[in-house]
Amino acid sequence: MHRKEKEGSPAAVSWTEGQERAREAIERWRAAPGPACLLHGPPGAGKTALCTRLVAEAGERTGGCVAAVQVGRASRFVFEQEILASLLEQLGEDVLHPPRDVLKLRSELRNRLANGQDEDEPEVLLVLDGLDECVDWPRDPRGSTIRELGPRVRCLVSISGGEGEAHAWRERLGWEDADALLVEVAPPSPAAAESRGIPRWAAAGGDGGPEALAVEVERELRLLDGGEVALELLSLLARALSPLDAEDVAELLEIDDVAARGLLHVYLPSLDRILCWDGPARAVRFQHEALRVAWAQRSAGRDEAIEARYRGAIARCTAEPSRRRPAYFRRHASAHLALGGAPVASMLAFAEPGWVAPASAEALADALLDLRRLRDRVGEEVERCGSMPPSLAAALVRCAAAQGAAATLGDAEPWATPDADLVTPWLDANAARALSLLALSAEVSPSARAALLERAFEIADRTGAGWSSPSALIAVAEAADGERRIGVARAALEAARRSEEGDAAWGLVAAAGLLPEEEAQEAAAEAITRAGGAPPALVPGPRVSEASAVALERASRSLPAPQRIRVLARLLSALPAEARARAVQEIERLWAPWCFESREEAEAVTPYLSEPLLERALEEVPVWPVHALGARLASVGREDEARALVLRWAGSSAGYRADALLRLGEALPPGRRPVEEVRALFEELAPEERCNLMKEHSSASVALLGQEAALRFAEDCVEPSGTYVRTCALARLAGALPEPMRAEAARRAVLAFEAGGHDADALGDLCGAAPWMSPADAARLLSASLLDASGIPSLAGVFQGWASVAQLAGLFRRAGGEEAVLAAAEEVALAGRWLHRVG
């Protein structure tokens, strides 16, 4: 068991009557199919001895895997992150390469326990002794990492308390009544306690318990000269999160180390009934958690003074980066502040480069824990405020930047590899910072926008030549004008030439649209050569500028007809009207059966088909998208043919027919839409199928089903498997419903997201509903998502990509107005310090 070793061994234990009954119950549980056991009893009843014996016996059996942690201040496993990391290490995982945030540890352990435990795999036994001594174990059962246990996983948890506390902990852990056996350990009788050397306070009805001992010790100390100092020392120890050594005591009392050692030497002999020395560093602690709790309660009147001692020591340790910090405060400073509900501003020191120092993997893991506590405090304040004031917006981005920098450093491991490459990720971070400023600039007034754009341009001017991403430079160039636009576009051109990625040809095409005509034609021709004339590489998606389309149309005239017609199809929507007309005529001349190789190309051409070509396309329906052909038929007055076409090719499935009719219905005038057919089909579908259709066709769903019905169908999808699609459908409906109903759809989307466990895949759709959210909902969503929902954290990922500042820019605006956006932008600019102070 991961704990400080105690004297004796399991084999030498002489069980009390209460322990013996509990041991027999545990043996029956081990032989039965139930996955969980919750051991409970009063302090000192012998739960730890039972857990130790269970671990020893399980370890002697072949073919099993045991992971055990004794939780508590004495064992130095008092935080969830430490407990999870220890369990994963014992299960064979490397949790320091790279160091993980607690969210990642939860995910990894949850997956390890819930999945992949086949019958032929060894059984896993988890033992968490004294879990109630963990100071930050999640209270919400949905956050419990051991909530779901696979068929080959057993878990025993012990806590101090009676049956009521045991039931409360069972619920907190997320265990069902039928899955968790509750086992009580009764306290020993006074005679049994005396014969076994068990403290009298731990015996049944013995001497008033730990509280009586605390009263007795306090009375004795008050009779001593200087006893107040000893009382203060006990109160400091009662609030310590691990044993304190002389250096820690010196920092708290603001005396030197020699004086602190002298103080301990004088007073500890008179406190040997409740304190003990711990480890080679001669750290001091309470002998039992029950004694610590009793003294903390006894000295409650000293809380303010004692907390002031801790706050003062923490302030000194965090305010002076060059100052040597006692190990206790380096490890526990953020915990004291977080547990005490300290102001967010007082915890921002943990997001400074000087604190997040990459000295070792262990130090970085500690820094990630500090940052998680800061992040949680920000979340608590957001919940309290019901919005995102500028100070919290700034704190959130600053903390996320520090978390991203720590993740990037963890991947590079500069402490182990002095020549680790940090240049590339720092350059990527600069590119991401510029893009996030562009996104934020779209959320502020024109007067403020210019300043944010200028900051983005300055980053590009200073570092853009080294960016690896042509698309980032193209985005900056599109936001610029004049000579700066051309200069950045040329840098994008060079980046595309250097790139070995598959989108390099597209980078050349996009850059061409930002360059003078002669250079544009050269870039487009180079793109064709680079892509080998392959249309998907030249125009991979619908987003192409008019200038790029014109340059590529001209440069592709030398391509063979099969490639030329496909390139034209991909460019049609972006070409100016006159050039588009000529391109359509050329497509008619080059037309050959099955000339388009993808539905996307065929769909792009369909709106421009002449009557003769429309007839030919109808002969190639397996390639041509039916809904697009139906829309084209309807646009030329052939509505009945359009309806018959989509129903014929949609097959017999109600889902396929509903999908086809929704697509067609959107193209028809209100009086001609297949309203009754779609409503009848929706009644046949399962709730998740309906929701998925509304996600894909939100506007059509509102038009054909009606406003109230669309909202009701989305809400009907309540199965856990449908949480994602329900969230997305509601979010998209927010943009399709009439204005008075949009706020309600957005509210329900956020509730679905939160109830479903914050499925990160739904975040993109939720951002689209930001304009109709309440400030409180937007603030909560923002606080819970920034970087945490990214999946692969990095400094660049804080600013650009999934769950980044750029993606969430609209949420900043909705949660805190323009002031919050500007505060976030200020932190984006400030984050440049990571790139030269740590890198």
Number of C-alpha atoms within 10 A of each C-alpha: 19 17 15 13 9 7 6 8 12 16 10 8 12 11 17 19 15 18 21 15 15 23 21 12 18 22 11 11 20 18 9 9 12 16 22 27 23 22 29 28 22 19 24 25 24 22 28 18 19 23 26 20 18 21 20 16 12 16 15 9 9 8 11 14 18 21 21 25 26 25 26 22 21 20 16 17 25 23 20 21 22 19 23 21 24 20 23 18 14 18 17 11 15 13 21 15 13 19 26 24 25 18 13 16 22 21 11 18 18 19 15 17 21 17 14 12 17 11 9 7 12 14 18 21 22 23 23 24 27 23 23 19 18 17 17 14 19 14 13 11 16 15 16 18 23 22 19 17 22 19 18 21 23 22 21 23 25 28 23 24 17 15 15 10 15 22 17 10 22 23 17 18 22 19 23 12 12 9 14 19 20 22 21 25 27 24 24 25 18 18 12 17 21 13 9 13 8 17 16 22 21 23 24 19 13 17 15 13 20 25 18 16 19 21 13 11 16 19 12 12 18 14 10 10 9 11 16 14 15 22 19 16 19 23 23 23 22 23 17 17 22 22 23 21 23 21 21 20 25 20 23 21 18 14 12 13 16 11 16 21 15 11 17 16 11 11 17 18 11 14 15 12 15 19 19 18 17 18 11 6 12 13 17 21 24 25 16 17 20 19 23 25 17 19 26 20 16 16 19 12 10 16 15 9 13 21 17 13 17 20 19 15 21 23 16 14 20 23 11 12 14 9 10 9 19 16 13 18 21 18 17 18 22 27 19 18 21 20 12 11 12 15 14 22 12 16 25 18 23 24 25 18 20 16 18 24 16 22 12 16 21 15 17 25 26 22 26 25 25 28 25 20 21 30 25 17 22 25 22 15 17 23 16 10 14 17 24 32 20 20 15 25 27 21 22 26 27 24 27 30 28 25 28 24 29 31 23 22 27 22 15 19 23 18 15 12 9 9 10 13 14 17 12 12 21 22 20 22 27 28 27 28 30 30 26 28 31 24 22 26 25 17 20 20 10 10 8 14 17 13 13 24 21 16 19 26 25 13 19 24 14 10 14 25 16 17 23 21 22 26 22 21 29 25 18 26 26 17 13 19 13 8 10 15 19 18 17 27 27 22 22 31 26 18 24 26 18 13 16 11 10 10 19 24 30 26 30 32 31 34 33 33 26 25 23 11 14 10 16 24 22 17 27 30 21 18 28 22 12 17 17 14 20 19 22 17 21 25 25 14 12 13 12 19 19 16 22 26 27 22 24 28 22 12 19 20 14 12 15 10 17 15 19 20 27 23 26 26 24 26 28 23 20 18 22 13 11 8 15 20 14 11 19 19 15 15 21 15 11 13 16 13 9 16 17 21 12 14 16 16 24 22 20 18 22 21 16 17 19 15 12 9 14 16 13 16 20 16 12 12 15 12 19 23 22 24 24 23 25 28 24 23 25 21 15 10 12 13 20 12 13 24 21 12 19 25 17 12 16 19 12 10 11 18 21 17 20 24 25 24 27 28 22 26 25 19 21 18 10 12 7 12 21 19 18 11 14 22 16 13 18 20 12 12 15 12 19 21 17 26 30 21 21 28 22 17 20 24 22 23 29 20 19 22 22 14 17 11 14 24 24 11 20 27 19 15 22 14 11 11 11 17 24 24 25 32 34 30 30 33 34 26 29 31 21 20 23 12 11 10 17 22 21 18 27 29 21 21 31 26 14 23 24 16 14 19 13 20 16 17 16 19 26 15 17 26 22 19 27 28 19 22 26 18 22 19 24 31 28 21 24 28 26 18 20 24 28 21 18 18 12 13 22 26 28 24 27 32 33 25 17 24 26 25 32 25 21 28 27 24 30 32 24 25 30 23 19 19 17 25 29 25 20 27 26 17 19 25 18 12 24 16 12 19 18 10 10 15 15
